[in-house]
Amino acid sequence: MALDIRTSELKEPVDVAEYLFRRLHEVGVRGVHGVPGDYNLVALDYVPRAGLNWVGNVNELNAGYAADGYARIKGISAVVTTFGVGELSLLNAIAGAYSEFVPIVHIVGTPSTLSQKDGMLLHHTLGNGNFEVFSEMSKNISCAMAKLNDPHEAATLIDNAIRECWVQSRPVYITLPTDMVQKKVEGERLKKPLDLEHPPNQPEKEDYVVDVVLKYLHAAKNPVILVDACAQRHRVLDEVHALIEKSNLPTFVAPMGKGAVDETLPNYGGVYAGDGSNEGVRDRVESSDLILSIGAIKSDFNTAGFTYRISQLSTIDFHSDYVRVKYSEYPGVRMQGVLKKVVAKMGKLNIQPGPTASNNIAHEDKGMSNNEVISHDWLWPRVGQWLQPDDIVITETGTANFGIWETKFPKGVSALSQVLWGSIGYSVGACQGAALAAKETGDRRTVLFVGDGSFELTAQEVSTMIRQGLKPIIFLINNEGYTIERYIHGFDAAYNDIAQWKYTDLIPTFGGTADNSKTYRVKTKREAEDLFNDTEFAAAGKLQFVELFMPKEDAPKALKLTAKASAENNAKQ
């Protein structure tokens, strides 16, 4: 059993739980997600004492998705579960956050250190006295572990875990036994803020890399910039925009990089995803003799089925912990410092203009007869015309994730998706977290596009949105089942069908009233156009739920292409 630190030895005694939650408040967390359980209940009493708000989710998986969405807007998040049953329900969401570099502090209330030492046969265990088995499951999807079993080291472990979560931009795992919650630690430490900065690159090494980058950049005849997700996750967007604006080079984003770049800039050209690229983009990027690739994640869905045709001999990769110039790699050189110096020393470059992104709807898709069905070719450019500056746009794995490639964003739009991990249902929970973060930071409009199949996995989280007074606009795409799966395999197979719910009836079921919510059912282009032109709808004064009917056989072009490549890859022997 852990020994107490004598209170008389401490200058400012603070309970372990209070210390933990005050540190979270310090780094920007205001809403704590999770589900109560008997091993975390006393710890939860400290949430309001630290100036935090308890969100309270309907289940742990949704809580994890919500914490993910919250972190992508606020920079970091926290979620609390109970030992065993609670933490295991969360693991899918934590794995997704690890995969996609999202910083979440996962706090697990555990049985007392005495119970664990004695191997007691407690509820929520496997009945074998092993209290380490669940933490072992989390080890490979956490960048740091902090087991607060001893008050002498608790504060140090908390500080280290939160710092690693921020710096590595990945989840961390903290256990808080019931008998440690009220143990005392040194509160005077809280007067010194956590150091969340990376150590600077070694100057001589950084300068050498900058000179190598500039040598190739000045020699290039038609260089371009390609921005991806890790530019966002590792907080280098200021440096990226300085590079884009000073260089005036044609700039493109990968699908996971949507929202990383101001798409109103004149040199922004659209989404590059190999064969799934926006019109004119693939030829421009693949004909370039030098690609400045910033924060790339070259996964299958991020490259439209590995259809990138970019040679490493014409690529300079900038990453969080290394820079690669063609085939020469420089480990330990972070991109932030390199990009700053490249911008400062850039000088004149050779510039060949690229394509210009737009939200123009093709002439053949402009039909607006009374019964004209809503198509993906029409919807996504029209969404781009309707979006407002600083919106938060969440898209679900499937049709929405691929459709949004065809949407040019206004300035300041943040885009949330889960292209790499791809857990269906993610977006509903993420919408709750993002909408809460938006409310805390100025009430930005939050817009969700989710398919009917994905929605059915996590629909209950809409009740949390209503309970928390959040006002997202939710577009549910009703196209009768799992569309991306249909295009990969089994288009008419029963396993890709779903139950047809009365979706709009769920809003009052979840606590919605005429004062806090409104529902719509939209079946034609004309009805959708009228809704997009409705100023009250656009004002987002309450939660709004739109059931958008689309043909089962329709899908974005990029989805069809990627699904075909995925099916072929799955079939390889």
GIVEN-V674227 format. One record per backbone hydrogen bond with DSSP energy under -1.0 kcal/mol. CO is the residue of the C=O (numbers start at 0). NH is the residue of the N-H. If there is no record, write none. Layout:
[[CO & NH] [CO & NH]]
This chain:
[[5 & 8] [6 & 9] [11 & 186] [13 & 184] [14 & 18] [15 & 19] [16 & 20] [17 & 21] [18 & 22] [19 & 23] [20 & 24] [21 & 25] [22 & 26] [23 & 28] [24 & 27] [29 & 52] [31 & 54] [32 & 79] [33 & 56] [36 & 39] [36 & 40] [39 & 43] [42 & 45] [43 & 46] [45 & 49] [46 & 51] [47 & 50] [52 & 31] [58 & 62] [59 & 63] [60 & 64] [61 & 65] [62 & 66] [63 & 67] [64 & 68] [65 & 69] [66 & 70] [67 & 71] [69 & 73] [70 & 74] [76 & 104] [77 & 32] [78 & 106] [79 & 34] [80 & 108] [81 & 86] [82 & 84] [83 & 87] [89 & 93] [90 & 94] [91 & 95] [92 & 96] [93 & 97] [94 & 98] [95 & 99] [96 & 101] [97 & 100] [102 & 76] [103 & 171] [104 & 78] [105 & 173] [106 & 80] [107 & 175] [108 & 82] [109 & 177] [111 & 115] [112 & 116] [113 & 117] [114 & 119] [119 & 121] [131 & 135] [132 & 136] [133 & 137] [137 & 140] [138 & 141] [143 & 172] [145 & 174] [146 & 148] [149 & 152] [149 & 153] [152 & 156] [153 & 157] [154 & 158] [155 & 159] [156 & 160] [157 & 161] [158 & 162] [159 & 163] [160 & 164] [161 & 165] [162 & 166] [163 & 167] [164 & 169] [170 & 142] [171 & 105] [172 & 145] [173 & 107] [174 & 147] [175 & 109] [176 & 179] [179 & 182] [180 & 16] [182 & 15] [184 & 13] [186 & 189] [187 & 190] [188 & 191] [201 & 205] [202 & 206] [203 & 207] [204 & 208] [205 & 209] [206 & 210] [207 & 211] [208 & 212] [209 & 213] [210 & 214] [211 & 215] [212 & 216] [213 & 217] [214 & 218] [215 & 219] [223 & 291] [224 & 251] [225 & 293] [226 & 253] [227 & 230] [228 & 231] [228 & 232] [229 & 233] [230 & 235] [231 & 234] [235 & 239] [236 & 240] [237 & 241] [238 & 242] [239 & 243] [240 & 244] [241 & 245] [242 & 246] [243 & 247] [249 & 224] [250 & 268] [251 & 226] [252 & 271] [253 & 256] [254 & 257] [256 & 259] [261 & 264] [264 & 267] [266 & 250] [267 & 356] [269 & 252] [270 & 277] [272 & 275] [273 & 276] [277 & 280] [279 & 283] [280 & 284] [281 & 285] [282 & 286] [284 & 287] [289 & 223] [290 & 292] [290 & 315] [291 & 225] [292 & 317] [293 & 227] [294 & 229] [296 & 298] [299 & 302] [299 & 304] [302 & 306] [310 & 313] [311 & 314] [313 & 290] [314 & 325] [315 & 292] [316 & 323] [317 & 294] [318 & 334] [320 & 331] [321 & 318] [322 & 329] [323 & 316] [324 & 327] [327 & 324] [329 & 322] [329 & 332] [333 & 337] [334 & 338] [335 & 339] [336 & 340] [337 & 341] [338 & 342] [339 & 343] [340 & 344] [361 & 364] [362 & 365] [368 & 371] [371 & 524] [374 & 378] [375 & 379] [377 & 381] [378 & 382] [379 & 383] [380 & 384] [381 & 385] [382 & 386] [387 & 390] [390 & 413] [391 & 446] [392 & 415] [393 & 448] [395 & 400] [397 & 401] [398 & 402] [399 & 403] [401 & 404] [402 & 405] [403 & 406] [409 & 412] [410 & 389] [413 & 392] [415 & 394] [417 & 421] [422 & 425] [425 & 429] [426 & 430] [427 & 431] [428 & 432] [429 & 433] [430 & 434] [431 & 435] [432 & 436] [433 & 437] [434 & 438] [435 & 439] [436 & 440] [437 & 442] [444 & 391] [445 & 472] [446 & 393] [447 & 474] [448 & 395] [449 & 476] [450 & 454] [451 & 455] [453 & 456] [457 & 460] [458 & 461] [459 & 462] [460 & 464] [461 & 465] [462 & 466] [463 & 467] [464 & 469] [465 & 468] [471 & 543] [472 & 447] [473 & 545] [474 & 449] [475 & 547] [476 & 451] [476 & 478] [477 & 549] [480 & 482] [481 & 485] [482 & 486] [483 & 487] [484 & 488] [489 & 492] [492 & 495] [493 & 496] [495 & 481] [500 & 502] [501 & 504] [502 & 505] [504 & 508] [505 & 509] [506 & 511] [507 & 510] [512 & 516] [515 & 542] [517 & 544] [519 & 546] [521 & 548] [523 & 527] [524 & 528] [525 & 529] [526 & 530] [527 & 531] [528 & 532] [530 & 533] [533 & 537] [534 & 538] [536 & 539] [542 & 517] [543 & 473] [544 & 519] [545 & 475] [546 & 521] [547 & 477] [550 & 553] [555 & 559] [556 & 560] [557 & 561] [558 & 562] [559 & 563] [560 & 564] [561 & 565] [562 & 566] [563 & 567] [564 & 568] [565 & 569] [566 & 570]]
